[in-house]
Amino acid sequence: MGKLLNIFTVFAILYFGYWMIKRRIRHKKLAEQGYEIKQEGIRPITLFSIVMVGMYALYMLYFFLADEPS
C-alpha cells in the first residue's frame, strides 16, 4: 500500500504542475486579449493540500486498521 501511495502522490504532483502551467498559459492568453481574470473560490494550492492531507489520512486509517499485531 505504501508503494501505491507513493505512486499516486508523484502522479498527483506531476498532474498538479501540468495543470498549473496550462492554467497560467491560458490566463496569459486571455489577458493579452483583454479579458480580466479574477481569482474566485478556492485557490489551487489549497485544493492540492486538501487532497494530499486526505490521502495521508486514508493511508493512516488503513495502516492502523489493517495492520495485524505481531
JOHU-V764898 format. One record per backbone hydrogen bond with DSSP energy under -0.5 kcal/mol. NH is the residue of the N-H (numbers start at 1). CO is the residue of the C=O. E is the energy in kcal/mol with one decimal. If there is no record, write none. Layout:
BEGIN
nh=NH co=CO e=E
nh=NH co=CO e=E
END
This chain:
BEGIN
nh=5 co=1 e=-2.4
nh=6 co=2 e=-2.0
nh=7 co=3 e=-2.2
nh=8 co=4 e=-2.5
nh=9 co=5 e=-2.4
nh=10 co=6 e=-2.5
nh=11 co=7 e=-2.5
nh=12 co=8 e=-2.7
nh=13 co=9 e=-2.4
nh=14 co=10 e=-2.5
nh=15 co=11 e=-2.7
nh=16 co=12 e=-2.4
nh=17 co=13 e=-2.3
nh=18 co=14 e=-2.4
nh=19 co=15 e=-2.9
nh=20 co=16 e=-2.5
nh=21 co=17 e=-2.3
nh=22 co=18 e=-2.6
nh=23 co=19 e=-2.4
nh=24 co=20 e=-2.5
nh=25 co=21 e=-2.4
nh=26 co=22 e=-2.2
nh=27 co=23 e=-2.5
nh=28 co=24 e=-2.2
nh=29 co=25 e=-2.3
nh=30 co=26 e=-2.3
nh=31 co=27 e=-2.4
nh=32 co=28 e=-2.2
nh=33 co=29 e=-1.3
nh=34 co=31 e=-1.0
nh=35 co=30 e=-2.5
nh=37 co=35 e=-0.5
nh=38 co=36 e=-0.6
nh=40 co=38 e=-0.8
nh=47 co=43 e=-2.0
nh=48 co=44 e=-2.4
nh=49 co=45 e=-2.2
nh=50 co=46 e=-2.1
nh=51 co=47 e=-2.1
nh=52 co=48 e=-2.4
nh=53 co=49 e=-2.4
nh=54 co=50 e=-2.3
nh=55 co=51 e=-2.5
nh=56 co=52 e=-2.2
nh=57 co=53 e=-2.5
nh=58 co=54 e=-2.4
nh=59 co=55 e=-2.1
nh=60 co=56 e=-2.5
nh=61 co=57 e=-2.4
nh=62 co=58 e=-2.3
nh=63 co=59 e=-2.8
nh=64 co=60 e=-2.6
nh=65 co=61 e=-2.5
nh=66 co=62 e=-2.6
nh=67 co=63 e=-1.0
END
